[in-house]
């Protein structure tokens, strides 16, 4: 069943777990994540990057999500990830997605706050939640972002921005990075605790792929209640396809449905592992006894 992203994430915060938010790239990966959520009894957020939304189209993505979740017992939400494009935000809001991440991290603070406020007004009028990112998280994801810190603010400035804009969730710098890690990150769970003391706004972790189970749990204990997983899904998809096609060529056996099953199985395994680590398995109201 489709539910408000904010409602799902608030429930996670109140009960000491985090909702996994998986970036999907097509119908195959979308259905694999939804199937895994059903198996685990976990709430789940389905995310599409700006690149994916442009490639597939907002209307078709909406129909794909509705079809995949039509008979779900678990709570689901559809979210637009990392979008600095106001015209795409307008299209997604018109399609009544659950939430959007307006990425204003490439703007100066004043412009970021002003534009985020405008997005919040537009989205809330349609019942759509808004995640805000005004300081950039290192790394480029599907063409959006930067490999260096461009804008960084104090916790007090972030809290002021939340109060001014009325955004529903915030994605601050927490020491993580988008993409693959080339060393161990220095995590900043104290920033989560400090933010939560200043404003009643759920905190989102970006750059989750590559963290250890202990690192994830330390951030959840600090107050993170939504965690984005993108790179792990892409790797599962591409690695599975690569190894399957190598075997297919060696055997000269070409069966696309078997390829699809192999990819879906690997993505399901990734999702199930994260449901367990984040403590979200069995947490969706529709499956609780």
N, C-alpha and C positions, 0 to 999 in steps of 0.2 A: 504494500500500500504506500502511496506517495505521502510524505509528511514534510512539514517545515524543517529545513536544515537547522535553523536555530533551536527549535523544540528538541530535535534529536541530540544536538550537541549539549544543550543545557541538561538534559537527562543524563548524558554521559558524565558531565562534570559533577552533578549531584551524587552520582553513584560510583565514582572512582574509576572510570574506564575512558577510553577514547573511541570515537567512531572513525573507522577507516574510510578514506576517500580515495578511490582508485581512478586513475586516468585511463580511459578506454580509447581505442582507436577505430573500432568498427563494431558491427553487430556481433561478431564472434567473441570478441573480448568482453563486450557488454554482457552478453548472456552467460559467459563463463563466470564472471564476478557475481552476477545475480544468483546463479545456481549455487555458488559457493556460500553466499549469504543465507540462502534458504537452508542449505545443509547444516550450517553452523547456528542458525537461529539468530543471526546478527543483523542489527541495523547496518545500512551501508549507503555511502554517498557515491554516486556515479558522476565522474567528472569528465569534461571534454576540454581540451586546450583550445585556444583561439585557432590554431592551425587545423585541428580536427573539425571544429565547428564550421570553418570556412570550406574545408575539403568535402565534408559530407552534406553540409547544409543544416541550418537550424530546424527547419520543418521536418526533415527526414530523421534527424537525431531525436527529435521529440517523439515521433511516431515509433522509432525503434525502442526507446526507453519505455513508452507506454505499453507496447506489445510485450516486452520482456518482463515487465513487472505487474501485468494485469492481474495475475492470480497469486501474487506474492503474499505470504503471511507476514513477512518481515517489513520493517519500515525502510523506505527507500527515498532518496532525494536525487534530483538532477541539478548539477552545478556547472557553471562556466568558470574555468580556471584561468588565472593570469590574463586578464583582458584589459589593455589600455585603450582599446578602441570603443569610443562612445557609441558609434553607430551599431556595432555588434551587441553592445549592452542593451540598446533599445530593442533590437530584434529578439533577443533572448527574453527580455522582460515581457514583450508582447506575446511570446509563446508560453508565458507563465511557467518558466523553469522554477525550481525551488529556490535557487540562489545564484549569485554572481560574485566573482572576485574582481573588483575594480582595482587594477594594478596601476597606481599613480606614483610608483617608486622612481620614475624617471623625471618627475616634476619637482620643482622647489616646493617647500612646505606650504606656503600660502596657496599656490595653485592646486596642489594636491588636496588640501582641505576643502577648497571651494568646489572643485570638480567632484570630489567624493560626496559632498553634501548634496549636490545636484543629482547624482546617481541614486543616493539614498531616497530622495524625494520621489523620483521617478519609479524606483523599484517598489518602495513601500506602498505606493498608490495601487500597485498591481498585486500586492501580497507576496512580493519576492524579497528574500533576505539578501543582505549585502555583507560580504567579507571585504575588509579594507587592508591594503598593503601600501604604506607610504614611505617606508624605508626599505631599500632593496635587499633581498636575500641573494647572496652570491650565486652565480651560475646562470646559464642560458637554457631555457626550456622551450622547445618548439619555436625558437626564434625570438622569444621574449625574455628580457633580463640583461644582466651585465656580469662579467667575470671579476669586477672590482666593486668595492663599496662606493656607491655614489651618494646616497643619502642615509644618514644615521642620526637618530634622535634620542633624547633621554626618555626614560619611562614616563616622566611627568608630561613631556611634550606629546607622547603617544596617547596618554590618557586624556589630555586636553583635546586632541584631535577626535577621539571617540565621542567625547561629550559634545563637541561642536557639530560633527557630521551626523551623529545618530546611527553610525554603522553598527551592525549586529555582531560581527566577529572581527577579530584582528589577527593579522599574520605579521608578527615582529621578527627581528633578527634574534635567533636563539643559538647561533654558532653553527648551524647546519648550512648545507649548500645544495643547490639543484644538481642533478647528475650524479656521476660516480665519484666517490672520495678517493683521493690519492695520498691519504694520511688520516690519522684519527682527528676528528673535529674536537674543538674545545666548546662544550655545550654550556648554555647559560640558563639553567633552570631558575636561578634567582630572579631573572627578568620576568618570568611567568608569575611567580609569587608576588612580585612588586606590582605588576600590572593588575592582578586580580584584587589586590588590596585597595587600589585606587579607583577602579571601575568594574562594574558588573558586566563584563564582556568576555565571552569565551575566547580562548587563545588557540590559534591554529599553528601546527608545526608543518613547515615545508621542508623538502629535502630529507625525507625520511629514509629513503633507500640507502642501505649500507650501515645503519645504526645497529648496535647490538641490542639484544633483548633487554639487558640491564639498562642501557641508555634510554630506550623507549620508556621503560617503566619509571625511570627517575623523572622524566619529563611529564609523564601522566600524573605521577604523585605530586608534582609541582603545580599542576592545574591545567595542562594541555588536554583538550577534549575533542579535537579533530586533527587527524594526522594524514597528510597527503602521501600517496605512494604512486609514483609514475614510472621511474626508471626500471624498477623491478618487474613491472608488467611488460614493458617494452622488451626487456632482456628475455623474459620467459617466452614471449611471442616469437621473437626473432631466433633465439637459440633453438627452440623446438622446431621451427620451420627449417632452419639450416640443417640440423641433424637428420630430420625426417627426409628431406630432399636428397641428402647425400646417400642415404640408404636406398631411396627410391631409384636413384640413378644407377647405383651399383647392381640392384636387382632388376632394373628395367621394369619396375612396377609403378604405375601412375594412377593413383586413386585419391583424388582431392578430398572426398569425405573423410578418409583416414587421416589425412593431413590436418583437417579441421579439428578432428577429435584429439589429435596429439597436442595441438596448440591450446585448445580449450582445457585439456587436462592439466597442462603446466600452469596456466593462469589460475585455474581453480586451486591448485596446490599453493601458489603464492598467496592468494586471498585467504585461504583457510589458516595458513601459518600466521598471518597478521591478525586475523580475528582472535586467535588464541593469545598472542602476545599482548594485544591491546585490551584484553579482558572484555571484548564486546560479544563473544559467543554466548548465545542463550539469553541475551539482554533485550531482544526486541519484544515489545508487549504482546504481539500476536502469537508468540510461541512460548511465553512463560506460563508455567502451570500455576 
